[in-house]
Every structure is written in C-alpha cells, then in structure tokens.
Amino acid sequence: LPPLFYPAFTASLDDTTAQPMIPKSGKAADKEAKLAQIWDFLETHVRPVDLSDAEYASFINSACRFFLLDGSLWHREPHGQHQLVVQEGKRYGLIKEAHNDLGHKGVFTVCTWLLLHFWWPMLVEDVKWYICTCHECQICQTRKLHIPPSVPAISGLFQKAHIDMMQMPKAGGFRYIIQAHCTLSAYPEWWMLQAENRALDLLVSRYNICHIRISPYNSQANGIVERRHYDVCEVIIKSAEGDKSRWYRSAHSVFWAEWVTIIKSTGLSPYFMTKTIIGQ
C-alpha cells in the first residue's frame, strides 16, 4: 500500500463518522446491496433464498469476480493485480488523500491511481462528485458555471418576435438585411437597408425598443433568428450565382422560400401556419 493512503486507510470506521457521506443514487444502492450479498455468500457458501435458478447462475458469475483473503473482500483483476474492496466509510478519505496529494488532478488521474489498489461500485462517479465539490478546484477553474437561457412560454402568433440585422456585401446601395422572426411560427419579415441608423432610431422613437450590442459568437442571445443568418446569406449568394454584387436581386425569392419551406419541428411551413390560422 503506498504511503499516500496510510492516513485514510488505517483509520477506523469510528474515526470516519465525521466525514461527509458520498451521495448514492438508486443504482449505486442496488450495487452496494449486491456486493454485500456476494460478501455474505463467500463467507457462508449459502445460496440466497430469493433467487431463481437463472438469477443464481448470474449471481455466481458475479461472485467469481471476488474472493476473501484475511477477512477482507478483494476484487479479482485478470492480470493478477487484485484490488481491495473498500468499506463505504473509508472511501471519502481515500478519494480526498489521492486528489489532494496528487496535486488536485482530474477524474482520470485520481481514478487510475485508486484503481491500482482499490475497488468499489461506482468509484468513478464518487470521484467525479468529490472533484466537483472540492473548494480549491472550484475557485481556480477557468470554466465557470453556465446558466442556460430561460425559454419563455409562447402564447400566440406574432405576440413575440426576435429581430436582428445581418451585414451583407454592399451592392445596389444596400448594406444590411433586417429580419424579424415570429417566435411561434418562425415566419420571417425582412427589409433591405442602406444604413442601420434610421431603422434603429425608428424602433426607439416608435416602440421604445433599444439596440443591444452582443458578441457575434454568443449564439444563445438571439439564436432563433441568428442561427438562420448563415443559411439565408449562403442561399442568397448561391441564388446570385456567386456574384455578390447582385445579392439584392435574389433576396426576395430567398425569403419567399423561407416562408413556404416546411419546418421539421412543426411539420408545417411558416406561411401555412400564419395564413391558415389567421384565415380561420
């Protein structure tokens, strides 16, 4: 046994009562119960009474992976480096010693080091839990907590729309395309602009809608309309046969295709959804 594990492993179960208990899922509890059943079977050689013949055959197959030596349960390893099965009360201390003394390494390093000598059900999951709760690792990590955007409830057609502006190659006096997508139907309304200042001033003065500048790589900020930018721009350029100076001539047909194209999520086209529902 490496000196690294002496403090945690030599401690009695009474000394480990103050340590936090590692949370267990239902799957982990079932595996612990089966491990206890295997331990009892290896000591008494008595068949469990609640098992059918098929279940008993499977149980024997599982029990063959373990053996008893000097009162301890060992996990049989094919290459001969057998692993000691650790009692539940000592697992937290072992993980703590390995993680801290190895320089607060990640899940792979800690698990690899532990599995050289020890084994218990859900060892990898327990190591993941400990590393996620390690205070030093949390304050030093570069990946911070990610809070996904909330998805509001959609009540009806055109009651909420996402608006965004797309910059295009300057052609025919136009420089921008402004789009507004209905949140429910994804029905797009659009307009070609020579400059964006007038449109923004109109939104502020008439509707009190202010311009919010965001990073172009923040796809979640206005994803409903932003994720269509690439497709729309690509189709416009393709429709102009690669000539960027003529994109404004094909924009009308491209957005007509956007209206009548069936959406996978609804099985309907935006045009059908809006015109049919409004007509009824």
C-alpha positions in Angstrom: 0.0 0.0 0.0 1.5 3.4 -1.0 2.2 5.8 2.0 -0.2 8.2 0.3 -3.1 6.1 1.6 -1.9 5.3 5.1 -3.9 8.0 7.0 -7.2 7.3 5.2 -7.0 3.5 5.1 -5.6 2.9 8.6 -8.3 5.0 10.3 -11.1 3.0 12.0 -14.7 3.4 11.0 -15.3 5.3 14.2 -12.8 7.9 13.1 -14.6 8.4 9.8 -18.0 9.2 11.1 -17.4 13.0 10.9 -16.6 12.8 7.2 -19.2 13.8 4.6 -21.2 10.9 3.2 -20.9 10.5 -0.6 -24.4 10.7 -2.0 -25.7 7.5 -3.6 -28.2 7.0 -6.4 -30.7 4.2 -6.7 -28.3 2.4 -9.0 -25.4 2.7 -6.5 -27.6 1.5 -3.7 -28.5 -1.6 -5.7 -24.9 -2.4 -6.4 -23.9 -1.9 -2.8 -26.7 -4.4 -1.8 -25.5 -6.9 -4.3 -21.9 -6.5 -3.1 -23.0 -7.2 0.5 -24.9 -10.2 -0.7 -21.7 -11.5 -2.5 -19.6 -11.0 0.6 -22.1 -12.9 2.7 -22.2 -15.7 0.1 -18.4 -16.0 0.0 -18.3 -16.3 3.8 -21.2 -18.8 4.3 -21.5 -20.5 0.9 -25.2 -20.5 1.4 -27.4 -19.8 -1.7 -29.6 -16.7 -1.3 -33.2 -17.9 -1.0 -34.8 -15.2 -3.1 -33.0 -16.1 -6.3 -34.3 -18.2 -9.1 -32.1 -20.7 -10.9 -31.3 -18.2 -13.7 -30.7 -15.4 -11.2 -28.5 -17.7 -9.1 -26.4 -18.6 -12.2 -25.9 -14.9 -12.9 -25.1 -14.3 -9.2 -22.4 -17.0 -9.2 -20.9 -15.4 -12.3 -20.7 -12.1 -10.4 -19.4 -13.7 -7.2 -16.5 -15.3 -9.2 -15.1 -11.8 -9.7 -14.3 -11.6 -5.9 -12.5 -13.6 -3.2 -11.9 -13.4 0.5 -8.4 -13.1 2.0 -7.6 -12.5 5.7 -11.2 -11.3 6.3 -11.2 -8.7 3.5 -13.0 -8.8 0.2 -10.9 -8.5 -2.9 -11.9 -7.7 -6.5 -10.3 -10.2 -8.9 -8.2 -8.5 -11.6 -7.4 -10.5 -14.8 -3.7 -9.5 -14.7 -3.2 -10.5 -11.1 -3.1 -7.1 -9.5 -6.2 -7.6 -7.4 -7.9 -4.7 -5.8 -9.1 -4.4 -2.2 -12.8 -3.7 -1.8 -13.0 -0.6 0.4 -15.7 -0.2 3.0 -18.1 2.6 2.5 -16.9 4.7 5.5 -13.3 4.9 4.2 -14.0 5.9 0.6 -14.3 9.6 1.1 -10.9 9.7 2.9 -9.2 7.7 0.2 -10.5 10.0 -2.6 -9.5 13.1 -0.6 -6.0 11.8 0.0 -5.5 10.8 -3.6 -6.9 14.0 -5.1 -5.1 16.4 -2.7 -1.7 14.7 -2.7 -1.6 14.2 -6.4 -1.9 18.0 -6.9 -5.7 18.3 -7.3 -5.6 16.3 -10.6 -8.7 15.5 -12.5 -11.0 12.5 -12.6 -8.9 10.3 -14.9 -5.7 10.6 -12.8 -7.4 10.1 -9.4 -9.4 7.1 -10.7 -6.3 5.5 -12.3 -4.3 5.9 -9.1 -7.1 4.5 -6.9 -7.8 1.5 -9.2 -4.2 0.4 -8.9 -5.0 -0.7 -5.3 -8.7 -0.4 -4.5 -12.2 -1.0 -6.0 -15.8 -0.3 -5.1 -19.0 0.1 -7.0 -19.4 3.5 -8.7 -15.9 4.5 -7.9 -15.6 6.8 -10.9 -18.9 8.6 -10.1 -17.8 9.1 -6.5 -14.5 10.7 -7.7 -16.4 13.0 -10.0 -18.7 14.1 -7.2 -15.7 14.8 -4.9 -13.8 16.8 -7.5 -16.9 18.8 -8.3 -17.2 19.7 -4.5 -13.5 20.5 -4.0 -13.3 24.1 -2.9 -9.8 24.7 -4.2 -10.7 23.3 -7.6 -13.8 25.4 -7.9 -12.2 28.7 -7.2 -9.3 28.0 -9.6 -11.2 26.6 -12.5 -11.4 28.5 -15.7 -14.8 27.1 -16.8 -17.4 28.8 -14.7 -21.0 27.9 -14.1 -23.0 28.1 -17.2 -26.6 29.2 -16.8 -28.6 28.3 -19.9 -31.1 30.9 -21.2 -34.7 30.6 -20.0 -37.3 29.6 -22.6 -40.4 31.7 -22.2 -43.9 30.3 -22.9 -45.3 31.3 -26.3 -48.9 32.4 -26.3 -49.8 33.1 -29.9 -48.8 34.2 -33.4 -46.8 37.4 -33.7 -47.1 38.2 -30.0 -43.4 37.9 -29.7 -40.7 38.4 -32.4 -36.9 38.2 -32.5 -35.3 40.9 -34.6 -31.7 41.0 -35.8 -29.7 42.7 -38.5 -27.3 41.0 -40.9 -24.5 42.8 -42.7 -24.1 42.0 -46.4 -21.7 43.0 -49.1 -22.5 46.5 -50.3 -24.5 46.2 -53.6 -27.2 48.2 -55.3 -26.9 50.8 -52.5 -27.9 48.2 -49.8 -25.7 47.1 -47.0 -27.9 45.3 -44.4 -30.9 43.0 -44.1 -33.1 43.3 -41.1 -35.1 40.2 -40.1 -38.0 39.7 -37.6 -38.9 36.1 -36.8 -42.1 35.1 -35.1 -41.3 33.0 -32.1 -44.1 30.6 -32.6 -44.2 30.0 -36.4 -40.7 31.2 -37.4 -42.4 33.4 -40.0 -39.8 35.9 -41.3 -40.4 39.5 -42.2 -37.4 41.3 -43.7 -36.2 44.5 -45.3 -33.1 45.6 -47.1 -31.4 48.8 -45.7 -28.8 51.2 -46.9 -27.8 52.1 -43.3 -28.9 50.9 -39.9 -29.2 54.2 -38.1 -32.6 55.2 -39.4 -34.1 51.8 -38.6 -32.8 51.9 -35.0 -34.0 55.4 -34.5 -37.4 54.4 -35.7 -37.6 51.5 -33.3 -36.5 53.6 -30.3 -38.9 56.5 -31.1 -42.0 54.5 -32.1 -41.7 51.3 -30.0 -39.2 52.2 -27.3 -37.0 49.2 -28.4 -33.4 49.9 -27.7 -30.4 48.4 -29.6 -28.5 45.8 -27.6 -25.0 45.1 -28.8 -23.9 41.5 -28.3 -20.9 39.3 -29.3 -21.5 37.6 -32.7 -20.3 34.4 -31.1 -23.0 34.4 -28.5 -25.4 32.3 -30.4 -27.8 31.8 -27.5 -28.5 35.5 -27.1 -30.9 35.7 -30.0 -30.5 32.3 -31.5 -34.0 32.0 -33.0 -33.1 34.5 -35.7 -29.3 34.4 -35.6 -29.0 30.7 -36.5 -30.8 31.4 -39.8 -28.3 34.1 -40.8 -25.7 31.8 -42.3 -28.3 29.7 -44.2 -30.0 32.8 -45.6 -26.8 34.5 -46.6 -25.5 31.4 -48.2 -28.6 30.8 -50.2 -28.7 34.5 -51.3 -25.2 34.3 -52.7 -25.8 31.0 -54.3 -29.0 32.3 -56.0 -26.9 35.2 -57.4 -24.6 32.5 -58.9 -21.7 33.6 -56.7 -21.9 37.3 -57.8 -22.0 39.2 -54.5 -22.8 42.4 -56.4 -26.3 41.0 -57.3 -27.4 39.6 -54.0 -30.1 42.2 -53.5 -31.9 40.9 -56.6 -32.3 37.4 -55.3 -33.2 38.2 -51.7 -36.9 38.4 -52.4 -37.1 34.8 -53.8 -34.9 33.5 -51.0 -37.2 34.8 -48.3 -40.2 33.5 -50.2 -38.6 30.1 -50.0 -38.2 30.7 -46.2 -41.9 31.3 -46.0 -43.0 28.2 -47.8 -40.4 25.7 -46.6 -41.7 23.1 -44.2 -40.1 23.2 -40.7 -39.0 20.0 -39.2 -40.2 20.9 -35.6 -43.8 21.6 -36.7 -44.2 19.8 -40.0 -45.7 22.9 -41.5 -44.4 25.9 -43.4 -44.5 29.3 -41.7 -46.7 30.6 -44.5 -49.2 27.8 -43.9 -49.2 28.3 -40.2 -49.8 32.1 -40.3 -52.2 32.3 -43.2 -54.3 29.3 -42.3 -54.7 30.3 -38.6 -55.4 33.9 -39.4 -57.9 32.9 -42.0 -59.8 30.7 -39.6 
